[in-house]
Amino acid sequence: MEISLFEGRRYLTFKVGEKDKGKEILSIMRNDLALSARRIKSVKYCEYGIFVNGKRENVRYRLSEGDILHVLIEDVSDSCSCLVETDIRPDVIYEDEDLLVVIKPSGLVCHPSQGHYADSLINAACTYLREKGEKSSLHITGRLDKDTSGLVCFSKSSYVQEKMESMRNEGSLHKKYIALVHGILPQKEGSHISYMKEISTEDGKHTVMTAASAEDGKKAETFYKVLAQKNDISLVSVVIGTGRTHQIRFHMAELGHPLLGDAFYGGKMIMGMERAALHALDLWFDHPVSGKELNFRAPVPKDMDNIIQTLSFDGFLP
C-alpha cells in the first residue's frame, strides 16, 4: 500500500496479490487498508472515491490478481471554505501534504465559539491555506485551552485525522507540557487519577471542571515531574494519559498546587502571570502516512520565560 496521485487527487494505492484475488473491495478496505466504517461510507458514494485499473467500481466488486485499487483519502468537502477569514496568521513550524503544526499563543481559542466566530486558531489556519490556494478539511488533534500556549497539530483530511486519533489513543502520539505551580510538591514525581465533569460558572459565561463520581464524571490521568523549586513556586513537566478539558489545571489544583495565574482553580496572578501558566512544549510522533519520526518544540512564551529566568529555572527545562 502506498499513497499516489491519480486524476489530480491523492489515493491509497493497493496492488492485488494472489492471496487477495476474489476478495471484495470492501474486504480490502476494512482489513488491508484499515479504513473506518465512516471513511468507507464517505468514499463509497463519491463519484471519484474508488477505482480499479482506472475504472470506477463499487465496494462489492471482486478483485483479480494484478488489479490496482485506488481509494480516495482526500475529503470530498472543503471545510475551510465554511469558516470566516481572519487577519490572524498562524505561527507555522511544519507543513506537508497531510499535516500542519503551529504554535498557538495564549489568549487564542482553537475553535470558533461564542464571541470568537472569526478569531480562532482554525480560522487562522484555514485563511493561511486559502491564501496558498490549497483546499483542505482541517482537524485538530488535541486542542489547547484559550489560556494555554504551545504546539497544536492539524490534520488536512479526515483520513489522516483518524490515524492521528488512533495513535493518540494507543499512546504513540506524545505531548509534554510545562507548568508553573504554587507551592513545593512533596513528591518529585508522580501521577494523579480522578473523575471530573464540566459545570458552568455562576454567570454562565465559562465552563470549568469539578470533582465527580465514577458514574457521573470522566476518568482523567495526569503524570508530573518536578523540574525545579524556589520561592514557593515549582516548575513541573506534565504528560496526560487522557485528554479532558482543563485536565492539568484541575489536577494540579486537586493536588493543592494550582497553576500561577489560574483564577478559576485557585491560582494567583503573581510575577506578571495573568493567565494559567501552562505551555505545550514538546510534541513527537511517527508521521501517520510516511512513518517518519517527527519531533517539535515550541519556545517558552515570554510571560512564563520571565519567571523561569528570574527564578533561575532555565537550566532545568527538559
N, C-alpha and C positions, 0 to 999 in steps of 0.2 A: 504494500500500500504506500502511495506517495500522494503529494498534492501537486497538481499541474494545472496549467491554463488550458481551457477548452472553450472555443467560441467566445473568447474575451472574458470568461469568468473562471473562478477558482473552484476546482473539483477534487474530491478524493478519487484517486485512480487505483483500480484493483484489477490485476490480471488473473483470470480464472485458470487455476491449475487442474490437474487430473482429479484430485480429491474433492474439488468443488463442482465438477461438472454435474449437471442435472439439478442443482440446487436453485431455489427461487432467489431472486434479488433480495427479497425481504429477509431471508435467512442470512445472506451475506452481510446485509446492513446491520442486522441485530448482533450477529456473533463475530464476524471478522472485522467489521468496521466499528463495532461497539457504539452504534448510534442509539440515542434515546428514542423512546416512543414519540416524544414531542418533536424531535428532529426529523424522524421518518415521516411523520404526518405533514410537516411543513414542506418537504420536498416531493412527496408522492403526488400531490395535486398541482405542483408547479410545472408549467409548460416546459421549462428548461431544467427540471430537477434531476432527472435520471436518464442516462443514455447508455446504450450498449453498442459498441462499434460505430458510434456516431449517430445512432438512430434512437429516438425517444421510445422508452419502454416503461411498462408499469411494474409494480413490485412483485407481481405474480409470474413474471417472465422467468422461464427456466434457462439457465446459462449453460454454455458449452465450453469445453476446454479451449483456451486461447482467446476467449472473449475479453474485451476491455470494457470494464464498467466504470462509468463516471457518475459520481454523486455530488451534487452541489453543496458547498459549505458556506457560501455567501448567504446573507439574509436576503429574503425576497424584498422586504421593505426597507427603506432608509429612515430609521427612527430619528436621526439627527435633523431631518427636514421638518420635523414636527416641533422642534424646540426653538425658542426665541433667541435671536443673535444677541451677543453682548460685546461690550468693549473690553472685557477682561480676556487676557490671553494666558493660557496655561504655561507653567514652567516645565517644559518637556525635557526629560533626560534620556529617554529611549523611545524609539518607534520602529516598527516594522509592519509587514502586511497584516499581522494578527493582533499586535499589542501596542498600547500607548501607555507609558509610565511617566507620571508627572509628580511634582512636589506641590502639595496643597498648603497654602498659607493658613494660619489661624484666622478665624472670622469668616471664612467662606464655606457655605454649605455644599454638600456633594450633589444633592438632587434638588430640583425645584420644589419649593414648599410655600406655605402661606407667607406672603411678604417677600419671597425670594423666587419669583417666577422666571426671572431672567439672569440674576446674578448668582448662578450656581456653577460649580466646577464642571458639570457635564455640559452646561450651556457653553462654557468657555472652550471645552474640548471639541464640541461639535462645530462651533464657529471656526476654530482653528482648522479643522478638516475641510470645512466648506471652502475656506479661502484657498486651500490647496487643490480644490476641485475633486476631493475624494468623498465618495458616498460611503456611509457606514452606519451600523447599528451598534452604538456603544453600550457596554455593560460594565459596571463597577464590580470588582471582586474585593469585598471587604471595605465598605465605606468608612470614613472617619467622621467623628462629631464635628460640628461647626468650630468649636474651640481648638480641636486637635490639629496640629500641623504634621506634615510629613508625606510619605510615599503613598501614592494611590495608583493602582493598575487598572486600565480599561482593556476589555476585550473588544475587538472590532466585529465580532459576529457571535451569534448565539451558540454556534458550534464550538468556538474557542472558549466561550464563557462556561459551557458545560464541562469542558475539560479542566478549566481552572477551578471550578467549584468542586469537582471530583478530587483534584489534588489537595484542595483546602480541607475537604472532609477526611481525606486519607492521611493528612498531616505532612504532605510533601511540599506544601507551599508555606513558607515561613516568613513571619514579620516580627521584628523586635522593636519595642518601644523603649524610650527612656522617660522617666518622670522625676520631678522634684516634689518630695512629700514632706509634710510636717513630722517632726519627732525623730527619735533614734529607734530603729527597729531592733527588737531583742534578738531576732534570728536573722542571720546574714543571707539566708537563702531559704525559700520555702514555697508552698503553694496554698491556695485558698479556694475552697469549693463552697458555694451556697446557691440558694434558689432566689430568683428575683423576678419582679414583674413591673410593668410600666404603670405609672399613675400620672395624672395631670396636676400641675401646681394650682394653688387656690385661684389664681387669676385666669387659669385655663389657657395660658399662652405657651406653656412649656411642658415637656414630658420628662419625668425623672423616674428613677428606679427605686423600688423599696423591697425590703425583705419579704419573702413569701414561702409558703409551704411547698413541698414537692408536688402536691396536687394542683396548686394554684399558679405556681411560677415555673420558670425555665432554669435548668441547671447551668451554672457557669463555673468555669475553672480557670484560675489565673496562677501563673508561675512567676516568681520575682527573685531578684538577686540584688543585694545592696552593693553598690559600687564605691560609695564614699559617704561620710557623715561628718557634719560640722555645724556648730551653732544651732542645734536642734532642727537641722534640715538634712534630709537624706536624698542622695541621687540613686535611683534604682533602675535596673533594666527589667523589662516585663515582656513575657510571651503569654499569649492567651490560648487556651485549649478549646475555647468556644468563642463565638463572635456575637455577644449580646450588646445591646445599646448601653453606653456608659459603663461597660463592664469593669474596666480598670479603675475608673474614678470611684465607682460604687464599692468595689472590693477593697481598695486601699482605705476608704473611709470606714468600712466594716472592721478592718484591722486596727483602726484607731489612728491612721496616718493619711489623712486626706491630702490631695494634691494642693500645692500652693496655688492660690488664685481661684480655687474651685468653690464658689459661693454656694452652689446647690448642695454640696456634700460636706460642708464644714471647713473648707479651706479659707485661708486669709490672704488678702491681697497685700503682700509684702514684697519688698525689694523690687518694686516695679512690675511685679507679676499680676496682671489684671485679667488673666484667663487661666483655665486649668492647665497646669504646666505638664503637658503631655505631647510627645513628638514621636511619630513613626519613623525611626532612624534607619532601619535596615529591612530589605526585602530580598529574598532569594528563593529560586525555584528553577526547575528544568523547563525549558520552553515547551508549551503544550503541543506544538506541532513538530518542531525540529529536534527537540530533546536537548538542545544546547543549554549549558548551565549559565544562568543569569544571576548577577549579584548587583544590588543597587544600594546606595547610601544617600540620605538627604542631609545636607548640612544642618547643624543645630541652629534654630532661629535665634535672632538677636536677643529677644526678651529672656529666653532660657539661658543662652550663652553668657549673658551679662552676669547672671547669678553663678553659673558654673565657674566663670573666670574669677569672680570676687571671692568665692569660697575655695579656690584652687582645686576644683574638681576635674578640670580638663584632662589631667593625666590619667584619670580613672575611667574615661569613656571606653566602652567595649570596642 
